[in-house]
Amino acid sequence: MSDERSRREVLGTAARGAALVGLAGLTGVLAVKANKTYAWSIDITKCVNSKLGALGVDVCEACATDCVLTLSAVRAVNEFSECGRCYICPAYYDITSAVGPDGLPSEKLCPRDAIEREAIGWIDPDDPANNFYEYTIDEKLCNGCGRCVMECKEPAGLGSIRLEVRHNVCLDCNRCSIATACPEEAYERDALSTV
């Protein structure tokens, strides 16, 4: 009878130990999942503003108008390695506006004047059209309306400007109001890589 009790005690102890190990493993998995950092991002292949080839469509301003923040967490970003540094940038100038005395369009495209234009490299004073320009987006002014992104598309532009969620500004809402309003379902909530 003592042998049987010993076996029962051993099996009971083993079962309790296995349950504790399983519980500890589940707790570890849940802790890792709870500590994982998630962030909203824009899939530019779905975003109607950023998607190359989506011509003749209206500018979608959901990024600018539907964020819970007063100034949206979405910003336009210029990828300088892809930018042509054009004399007349269709994302900077409203190329449909009247031509001014300097031969440039008379109006800028950005409603918040968030794009800065600066000559770079050697400057030809006799022929300004021979110069190259860098177009920098002032994130303090940009509200992510997407107008510059739309005009930077080919064939007029090179597609160097895209919209991006600024994670340092984003509140990382569980239900992003922009994602809910996005007509193309271009918003995704992914785990950020910690590597």
N, C-alpha and C positions, 0 to 999 in steps of 0.2 A: 504494500500500500504506500509506503514512503517513496518507492521508485516511481509510482504513478503520480504522486503529488509533485515530485521533482520535475517530471516531464511536463506536467501542466504548468508549473511555475515557470519553467524554461520557455515553453511555448507562449505563455501569457506575456512574459517579459520581452520576448522577441517580437511579438505582435505590437506591444506598446512602443517598443523601440522603432519598429518600421513605421508606425503611425507618426511618431515624433519626427523621424527623418523626412517622411513625406510632407508633413506640415511645415517643417523648416524649409524644404525645397519650394513649396508653394509660396511661403512668405517671401523667400528670396526672389522668386519670379515676379511677384506682385510689387515688391520694393523696386526692382529694376524698372518695371513698367511704369510705376508711379514717378520715378525720378527721370524718366526719359524726357527729353526736351522736344516738344513739337512746335512747328511754326507753319504759318500760312505762306504759300508761295504761288506764283503765277506761272502756269504752263504756257509759254509764249507760242507754242504750236496751236493752242486753242484760242488764245486771246485774239479777238477780232482786230484790236488795235495793233498788236505786235505781229500777227501772222502775215508773213510775206505772201503775196498773191491775192490777198483779200482786198481787192480794189473796188471802188464804186460803192462802198458801204459807209453808212454814217459813223461818225466817231462815237464810240461807247464811252460815256463819262461816269459809269457806275463806280469806278475806283475813286473818283473825285467827290462824288455826291452821296455815296451810301455808307461810308465809313462812320463808325460811332465817334471818331475823333473830329474835332472842328477842322483841322487840316489833316487830310487823309494820311495814312501810314504808307501809301503807295507813292513812289517817286519815279520820274523818268530818269534813265541812266544812259549815258552815251558811252558806248564801247569804242574807245579811241583807236584801237587797233583796226577797227572796221570802218572808221569814219574817213571820208574823202577829203576833209578839211577844205570844203568848197568855198569859193568866193561868194556865191549866192546859195546859201543853204536853205532848202525848202522847209526845213523844220524850224529855222530861225526867222526867216522872212515870210510874210504873206505874199507869195509870188503872184497872186492875182491883184495885188494893190497897185496903184499908179506908180510909175517910175519917177523917182525924185531927180533933182539936178545933178546928183552924184552918180546917176546911172543905176542906182540900187532901188529895190522896192521901197516904198515910203512907209510901210507898216510892218511891224513884227507880228509873228503868228501867235506867240504865247500870250494868253490873256493876263498872266501874272508877271510878265517880263522876267521869267526865271532862267532864261538862257543867256549866258554871257558870251560875247564874241571877241576874240583877241588874235591879232596877227602873230604868227610864229615864224621863226626862221628869218632868212634874209628878206627884207622888205623892199620892193621895187616902188620908189616914190613916183615914177613916171607912169606906171601901169598897175594900179591897185588890183586889177583883175588877175595879175600874175602872182599875187600873194596867196599864202595858205593861212587858214584860220582854224583856231581851236574853239570848239563850242562846249562850254562847261555849264552844267545845270546846277543852279543854286537850290539846294534841297530845302532851304528855309522858306523859299518862295513857291516851289513846285507843289502842286496839289494832286498830281497824277491824272490830269484830265485826258491825257493821251493824244492831244492834237498834234504835238511834235512827232510822236511815234507814228501816227498815220501818215504824215507828210514825208517822213524819212524813208518810207517804203520805196522799193523799186517801182517804177523806173526813174522817178525823180530823185530819190535818195538811194542810200546803200543799205538801209535797214540796220544802222548802227545804234539807234535809240530804241530802248525797250522799257517796259514798266516793270518795277520790282517792288516787293514788299520790304520795307525797311524794318528789320526785326528789332532794332533798338527803339523804335517808335511804336510798333504794333503792340496792342494789348493782348494779343493771342487769345481772343475770345473763343469759347468753345463753338459758338455758332457765329461765324463771321458774317456781318451784314452785307459786306461786298460779295462774298461767296454766294450768299442767298440771292442777291440781285443779279449776279453775273449771267448774261444770256448764253454764254458759251461754256459754262461750267469749267472755266479756266483756273479756278482757285482750287488748290489742293492743300491738305494739312498732312505734312510728312514729319517723321522723326528726323531731327537734326543729327548729323554725324558728329560724334565727339572726338573722332580721330583727326 
